[in-house]
Amino acid sequence: MVSNCSNNYGSYQFPEKLIPLTVLNASRQKPLPVYGDGSNVRDWRFVDDDARALGLIPETGSLGETYNVGGRNERRNIDVVRQICAHLDELRPSEKAYERLITYVADQPGLDQRYAIDAAKLETELGWRAQETFETGIKKTVRWYLDRADWWRPLRNSPCPGNRLGALA
């Protein structure tokens, strides 16, 4: 059996990735890098839903089949960053709105405009459904990173500091 997955997010994601990097940089009043104009679209799925799907496939899937695991949560990157900023404005208010920290950086070469996946087969044949909406999952994720400096701080202080790739635009 094969599984193909769209982007997931949640706790324990390496701090270089868009969502944790946005939370961590914003909480330290650092720039929030967004590739290009932020219009790149990704399909997001909360990590707990991802784990449930990846457990369900070998348990109930058919040998030789391929299952796509998607979230039905397509969002532009800029909208993801803005939603994180809104949660931070609520959870850890600052003198100025966090959105002011958004900084556009050059796209990576070959970066796709849209990543999405059709999970209909997984849903219809195996009965899988995401339990988290993007809104509930992203708020849980923001809270987790705010509360877990003990986990991410050593990673940020390592030789691989977790910077997004791309030059400032």
N, C-alpha and C positions, 0 to 999 in steps of 0.2 A: 504494500500500500504506500501511496505517496500523498503527502500533504503540501499544499502551497499556501502561504499565508501573506496577508497584507500587513501593514505596520501595526505593531502592538505598542502599548505604553503601560506604565504603572510603576510599582516599586521595584527597586534594584536595577533599573535600567542605567547603563553606563552614562555618566554625566556629560559625555560629548554629544549625545543625541538631543534633538530639538527640544523636547518637552523638559527633561531634567535641566538642560543647560539654561533654558529660559527661566525656570524657577530659581535656580541657583544664582545666575547672574543678576536677576532682578532683586533678589533678596540682599545682594551686596551692592546694589546701585551701579551695576556694570552694564555695558551695551548688550542689547538683545539682538544678535545677528540673525537676519532673515535673508535667505538667498533670493537674488533677483528682486522682483517687485512683490514677492510673497504669494503670487497667484498659483504656484505649484500646488496640486491637489493630491492628497493622500487619503486612503481609507484606513481609519483607526479602529483598533479593537483593544479593549482592556485586557491586561495580562491574565487575569483570572478566567475570563471567557476563553482566551487562547488555550490555557492549560486544560480546561474542560474539553474543548474540541480535540486537542491532541491526545487526550486520554480516551475519548469516545471512539475515535477512528480505529485504533487497533482492537478495541473491544467489540465493536458492532459493525465495522466496515467490511467490505468484501475484498478478498484477495485480488490483486491486480488492478484495483481501482485507484483513482486519484481524486482527492477531496480538496477543494479550495476553502480556506478559512478566512472569511472577510467579516467586517464589522458593520457594514451598511451605514458607515459614519464618514462619508467623504467630506473633507474640510480643506479649505485653502490654508496653507501654512500661516499666512498673516492672521487669519481668523483664529487659528489655534493659539498663536502667541497673544493676540488680543484677549482671548478668553482667559488665558492664564493670568494676564495682567489684571483683569477684572476680579478674578478670585483673590489675587494678592492684595488688591486695593481693599477688599473686604476682610481678608484674614490677617494681613499684616500692613495696615495703613501706613503710608509714607506722606511726607509733606506735599509731594507732587505725584500725579498718577504715574504708574509704572510704564504705561504706553510711551511716555516720552523717551524711554531708553531704547526703543526700537531703532535698529541700524541696519540698513540694507547693504548686503555684501554681494560680490560677483557670484553668479551661478557657477557651480562646479561644471567642468566640461562633461557633456553627455547626460546631464541631469534631465530626467523625464519630466514632462509637464504634469502628468497624471499617473499615479499608481492606484489601481483599484482591482478588486477581485470579486467574482460572482460566487457566492457561497450557497446558491440555491440547492445544489445537489446535497451538500452536507445537511442543510436544513430539511429538505424533503425526505431524503433516504434515511438519515440517521436521527432526525428530530432535534438537531442542535439549534439553539437560539442564544444569542448574546443576552446576558442578564443585566449588564450595565449599559446605560446610555452613555454617549460621549460626555454629556454634561455631568452626570454623577461620577463617572470614572475619572474625569480630569480633575474634579474637585478633590477626590480621594487622593489622587496622585500628587497634587500640589501640597496638600496637607502632609503627606508622607515625607516628601523631600524637606519640607520646613521642619518637621519633627525629627529627622534622622541624619543630622550632621555627623553623628558618630559613624555612619556608614559611608557617606560620600566624601567627607573631608579628607580622609587618607588618599582617596583616589585623585582628588583635585590637587593634592600636594605631591603626587608621584611624578616621575619623569614624563608621563603622558598627561598633561594638564587638562585635556578635555576641550580644547578649542574647536569651534566649528571651522571647517575648511573654507577658503575663499578670502579674497582681499576685500578690504573696505571699499565700498562704491563711492 
